[in-house]
Amino acid sequence: MLNNSALQQQITTPDELEMYNQARKAARNKGLGQMMYALSDAFGGRDIGKGVQERQLAQSGGNATSLMQNEQYIARLYQLRNALPENDPQRAMFDVRIRNAEAGIGAYKYDPTRQFDITEAKRVAGSPGGLDLTPIESGIDTAFAADAAEYIYKTKAQVQANLNNLGEKINILEAGDKNVSGPGIGLTPEILAPILIPDAVAFEDDVRDVVFQSLREKLGAQFTEREGDRLVAAAFNKSLPEEVNIARLRRLYGTIEDAALAKENAIAHYNEFGTIKDYQATPLNFKSIINKLVTPTDFEGLTDEQLIEVYKSDNTTDEERGVIESIVKARG
């Protein structure tokens, strides 16, 4: 049957010759197998063109029809998405469906932009935790994870204990049961203070512990003992009236609370996104803390003579002197 001469010898009439020519023409670019099918249609008296088309569709598994349906489906997705407002969150859902549908029909095979996006997505997905981090960012995350674990399992409980302790100190000052600060307390020689005013000494020591334990972790390397002493003096000045120290200790309480909240917010960000990258921390340093503790309201109601007396006191800090100078200057 594959011999053209043998086939031609079977043609005995003009009609058979015409069918043979039609079959050969229809199957010219279809390969040998298709040619045999076409010849079979020709000698069987069937429509050659229709037979070729039906076999192509059968061999493609109906892909021609599926392709048309998929294109119509994608066009409909675009139509539905574009009908939504730009800020509608459902647009993202349609974008995903469109990408999946277009990828399914091979629309991205020869699109360099989409191929780059796909390659980038695979690279990011293959990175640890699916994050696209630089070596520096990865190192920062590692250090933060260790710091967060230290806070969760150790420091957090200590911070809460310090806040409870500080709250008790504020209650003592408000109740006025113990004489722990004021001009008379401040004039007591340091060497005699443990004997003459033990409650005041113990009170100041507790405030010192709270300051050092609560703020050392936040301020890091800059928190030297000298800086700590300055913060203690700013939070509690035994030479000043108790109402002033009450206000300062409340500010210290709020500062410690803010520092703890900032830490917990950072940990929450890390837990949600798997990285501390892009977390915007609230700046907190020695200067911002001490400026928050000492304010002009501490010296409201004092005359110029009283301000000068406080200014000259050995217990007055540099920060307090700076505030007093600004008050005197403002008064002219």
C-alpha positions as CSV (number, residue, x, y, z in Angstrom):
1,M,0.0,0.0,0.0
2,L,3.0,2.3,0.5
3,N,4.0,1.9,-3.2
4,N,2.6,4.7,-5.3
5,S,2.9,2.7,-8.5
6,A,0.8,-0.1,-7.0
7,L,-1.8,2.4,-5.9
8,Q,-1.9,4.0,-9.2
9,Q,-2.4,0.7,-10.9
10,Q,-5.6,0.2,-8.8
11,I,-7.1,3.5,-10.3
12,T,-9.2,2.5,-13.3
13,T,-11.6,5.4,-13.7
14,P,-11.4,9.2,-13.8
15,D,-13.4,9.5,-10.5
16,E,-10.9,7.3,-8.7
17,L,-8.0,9.3,-10.1
18,E,-9.7,12.5,-8.8
19,M,-10.1,11.0,-5.3
20,Y,-6.5,9.9,-5.3
21,N,-5.3,13.4,-6.2
22,Q,-7.5,14.9,-3.5
23,A,-6.2,12.5,-0.9
24,R,-2.6,13.1,-1.8
25,K,-3.1,16.9,-1.8
26,A,-4.8,16.8,1.6
27,A,-2.2,14.6,3.2
28,R,0.9,16.3,1.7
29,N,2.0,18.0,4.9
30,K,0.4,15.6,7.3
31,G,3.0,12.8,7.3
32,L,2.7,9.3,6.0
33,G,0.2,8.1,8.6
34,Q,-2.2,10.9,7.8
35,M,-1.8,10.2,4.1
36,M,-2.9,6.6,4.6
37,Y,-5.9,7.8,6.6
38,A,-6.7,10.3,3.8
39,L,-6.4,7.6,1.1
40,S,-8.7,5.4,3.2
41,D,-11.3,8.2,3.3
42,A,-10.9,8.7,-0.5
43,F,-11.5,5.1,-1.5
44,G,-14.2,4.7,1.1
45,G,-16.1,7.6,-0.4
46,R,-15.8,9.8,2.8
47,D,-15.1,13.6,2.9
48,I,-11.3,13.8,3.0
49,G,-11.0,17.3,4.6
50,K,-13.5,16.5,7.4
51,G,-11.8,13.3,8.2
52,V,-8.4,15.0,8.6
53,Q,-9.9,17.7,10.8
54,E,-11.7,15.1,13.0
55,R,-8.5,13.0,13.5
56,Q,-6.5,16.1,14.4
57,L,-9.0,17.1,17.1
58,A,-9.2,13.5,18.4
59,Q,-5.4,13.3,18.6
60,S,-5.2,16.6,20.5
61,G,-7.7,15.3,23.0
62,G,-9.9,18.3,22.3
63,N,-7.2,20.8,23.1
64,A,-8.4,23.2,20.5
65,T,-11.7,23.5,22.2
66,S,-10.1,23.6,25.6
67,L,-7.7,26.4,24.5
68,M,-10.6,28.4,23.3
69,Q,-12.5,27.9,26.5
70,N,-9.5,28.8,28.6
71,E,-8.9,32.0,26.7
72,Q,-12.5,33.0,27.2
73,Y,-12.2,32.2,30.9
74,I,-9.1,34.3,31.2
75,A,-10.7,37.2,29.3
76,R,-13.7,37.0,31.8
77,L,-11.3,37.1,34.8
78,Y,-9.7,40.2,33.4
79,Q,-13.1,41.8,32.9
80,L,-14.3,41.0,36.4
81,R,-11.0,42.2,38.0
82,N,-10.9,45.5,36.0
83,A,-14.5,46.2,37.0
84,L,-13.4,46.4,40.7
85,P,-12.0,49.6,42.3
86,E,-8.2,49.9,42.4
87,N,-8.1,49.5,46.2
88,D,-10.5,46.5,46.3
89,P,-8.7,43.6,48.1
90,Q,-10.5,41.1,45.8
91,R,-8.3,42.3,42.9
92,A,-5.4,40.4,44.3
93,M,-7.5,37.2,44.3
94,F,-8.3,37.7,40.6
95,D,-4.6,38.4,39.9
96,V,-3.7,35.0,41.3
97,R,-6.4,33.3,39.2
98,I,-5.3,35.0,36.1
99,R,-1.6,34.1,36.6
100,N,-2.6,30.5,37.2
101,A,-4.8,30.3,34.2
102,E,-2.3,31.9,31.9
103,A,0.5,29.7,33.2
104,G,-1.8,26.7,32.5
105,I,-2.0,27.4,28.8
106,G,1.7,28.2,28.5
107,A,1.3,31.9,28.1
108,Y,4.5,32.7,30.0
109,K,6.7,30.2,28.2
110,Y,8.3,32.9,25.9
111,D,7.7,36.0,28.1
112,P,11.1,37.0,29.5
113,T,9.5,39.3,32.1
114,R,7.2,36.5,33.5
115,Q,10.0,34.0,33.3
116,F,12.2,36.3,35.4
117,D,9.4,36.8,38.0
118,I,9.0,33.0,38.2
119,T,12.7,32.5,38.7
120,E,12.8,35.2,41.4
121,A,9.8,33.7,43.2
122,K,11.5,30.3,43.2
123,R,14.7,31.8,44.5
124,V,12.9,33.6,47.3
125,A,10.8,30.5,48.1
126,G,14.0,28.5,48.3
127,S,15.7,30.8,50.9
128,P,15.4,30.0,54.6
129,G,11.8,30.5,55.7
130,G,10.9,31.8,52.3
131,L,12.6,35.2,53.1
132,D,14.8,37.1,50.7
133,L,17.4,38.5,53.1
134,T,20.8,39.9,52.6
135,P,23.6,38.3,54.7
136,I,23.6,41.4,57.0
137,E,19.8,41.1,57.5
138,S,20.1,37.4,58.2
139,G,22.8,38.1,60.8
140,I,20.6,40.8,62.5
141,D,17.7,38.3,62.6
142,T,19.9,35.7,64.3
143,A,21.1,38.2,66.9
144,F,17.5,39.4,67.5
145,A,16.2,35.9,68.0
146,A,18.7,35.3,70.7
147,D,17.9,38.6,72.3
148,A,14.2,37.9,72.1
149,A,14.6,34.5,73.7
150,E,16.5,36.1,76.6
151,Y,13.8,38.7,77.1
152,I,10.9,36.1,76.9
153,Y,12.4,33.6,79.3
154,K,14.3,35.9,81.7
155,T,14.1,39.7,81.3
156,K,10.4,40.0,80.9
157,A,9.7,38.6,84.4
158,Q,12.4,40.9,85.9
159,V,10.9,44.0,84.2
160,Q,7.5,43.2,85.6
161,A,9.0,42.7,89.1
162,N,10.7,46.1,88.8
163,L,7.5,47.8,87.8
164,N,5.8,46.3,90.8
165,N,8.6,47.5,93.0
166,L,8.5,50.9,91.5
167,G,4.7,51.1,92.0
168,E,5.2,50.3,95.7
169,K,7.7,53.1,96.0
170,I,5.3,55.6,94.5
171,N,2.6,54.4,96.9
172,I,5.0,55.0,99.8
173,L,5.7,58.6,98.7
174,E,2.0,59.3,98.1
175,A,1.0,57.9,101.6
176,G,3.7,60.0,103.3
177,D,4.2,57.3,105.9
178,K,8.0,57.5,105.6
179,N,10.2,60.5,105.4
180,V,12.5,59.6,102.5
181,S,13.1,62.8,100.6
182,G,13.2,66.6,101.1
183,P,15.6,69.4,101.9
184,G,16.4,67.9,105.4
185,I,17.1,64.5,103.9
186,G,19.4,66.0,101.3
187,L,21.5,67.8,103.9
188,T,22.3,64.7,105.9
189,P,26.0,63.7,105.5
190,E,26.4,60.7,103.4
191,I,28.5,58.9,105.9
192,L,25.7,59.3,108.6
193,A,22.8,58.7,106.3
194,P,22.5,54.9,106.9
195,I,22.2,55.6,110.7
196,L,20.1,58.7,110.7
197,I,17.8,58.1,107.7
198,P,17.9,54.3,106.9
199,D,14.5,54.4,105.2
200,A,15.6,57.1,102.8
201,V,18.8,55.2,102.0
202,A,16.9,51.9,101.4
203,F,14.4,53.7,99.3
204,E,17.1,55.3,97.1
205,D,18.9,51.9,96.8
206,D,15.6,50.3,95.5
207,V,15.2,53.0,92.9
208,R,18.8,52.4,91.8
209,D,18.1,48.7,91.4
210,V,15.0,49.3,89.3
211,V,16.8,51.8,87.0
212,F,19.9,49.6,86.4
213,Q,17.9,46.3,85.9
214,S,15.2,47.9,83.7
215,L,17.2,50.2,81.4
216,R,20.6,48.5,81.1
217,E,19.2,46.0,78.5
218,K,17.6,48.8,76.5
219,L,20.5,51.2,76.4
220,G,23.2,48.6,75.9
221,A,26.9,49.5,75.9
222,Q,26.2,53.2,76.5
223,F,24.7,52.3,79.9
224,T,27.8,52.7,82.1
225,E,27.7,52.9,85.9
226,R,28.1,56.7,85.6
227,E,25.2,57.0,83.2
228,G,23.1,54.8,85.6
229,D,23.9,57.1,88.5
230,R,22.8,60.1,86.5
231,L,19.5,58.3,85.7
232,V,19.0,57.4,89.3
233,A,19.6,61.0,90.4
234,A,17.2,62.2,87.7
235,A,14.5,59.7,88.7
236,F,14.8,60.4,92.5
237,N,16.5,63.4,94.0
238,K,16.4,63.0,97.8
239,S,16.9,66.8,98.3
240,L,13.7,67.6,96.4
241,P,10.1,67.5,97.9
242,E,8.4,64.1,97.8
243,E,5.7,65.4,95.3
244,V,8.5,66.1,92.8
245,N,9.9,62.6,93.2
246,I,6.4,61.1,92.9
247,A,6.1,62.8,89.5
248,R,9.5,61.6,88.4
249,L,9.0,58.0,89.5
250,R,5.8,58.0,87.5
251,R,7.7,59.1,84.4
252,L,10.3,56.4,85.1
253,Y,7.5,53.9,85.4
254,G,6.1,55.0,82.0
255,T,9.6,54.9,80.4
256,I,10.1,51.3,81.6
257,E,6.7,50.3,80.3
258,D,7.3,51.9,76.9
259,A,10.6,50.1,76.6
260,A,9.0,46.7,77.4
261,L,6.2,47.4,75.0
262,A,8.6,48.2,72.2
263,K,10.5,45.0,72.8
264,E,7.2,43.0,72.7
265,N,6.1,44.7,69.5
266,A,9.4,43.8,67.9
267,I,9.0,40.2,68.9
268,A,5.4,40.2,67.6
269,H,6.7,41.5,64.2
270,Y,9.4,38.9,64.1
271,N,6.8,36.1,64.9
272,E,4.4,37.3,62.2
273,F,6.9,37.9,59.4
274,G,9.8,35.7,60.3
275,T,12.2,38.6,60.3
276,I,12.9,41.9,62.2
277,K,13.4,43.5,58.8
278,D,11.2,46.6,58.1
279,Y,10.3,46.9,61.8
280,Q,10.3,50.6,62.8
281,A,11.5,50.9,66.4
282,T,10.9,53.9,68.5
283,P,14.3,55.5,69.3
284,L,15.1,55.4,73.0
285,N,18.5,56.5,74.3
286,F,20.1,57.9,77.5
287,K,19.4,61.6,76.5
288,S,15.8,61.0,75.6
289,I,15.2,59.1,78.9
290,I,16.8,61.7,81.2
291,N,15.1,64.6,79.4
292,K,11.8,62.8,80.0
293,L,12.5,62.4,83.7
294,V,13.6,66.0,84.5
295,T,11.1,68.7,83.4
296,P,10.5,72.3,84.2
297,T,7.3,71.3,86.1
298,D,9.5,69.9,88.8
299,F,10.4,73.4,89.9
300,E,7.0,75.1,89.5
301,G,6.1,77.4,92.4
302,L,9.7,77.9,93.6
303,T,11.0,81.5,93.9
304,D,14.2,82.6,92.3
305,E,16.0,82.3,95.7
306,Q,14.7,78.7,96.2
307,L,15.8,77.8,92.6
308,I,19.3,79.2,93.4
309,E,19.4,77.2,96.6
310,V,18.5,74.0,94.7
311,Y,21.0,74.9,91.9
312,K,23.9,75.1,94.4
313,S,23.1,71.8,96.2
314,D,25.6,69.0,95.8
315,N,22.7,66.6,95.1
316,T,21.5,68.6,92.0
317,T,22.4,67.0,88.7
318,D,23.7,68.7,85.6
319,E,20.3,68.0,83.9
320,E,18.5,69.7,86.8
321,R,20.8,72.7,86.7
322,G,20.2,73.0,82.9
323,V,16.4,73.1,83.5
324,I,16.8,75.7,86.3
325,E,18.9,77.9,84.1
326,S,16.2,77.8,81.4
327,I,13.5,78.7,84.0
328,V,15.5,81.7,85.4
329,K,16.3,82.9,81.9
330,A,12.7,82.7,80.9
331,R,11.7,84.8,84.0
332,G,14.1,87.5,82.9
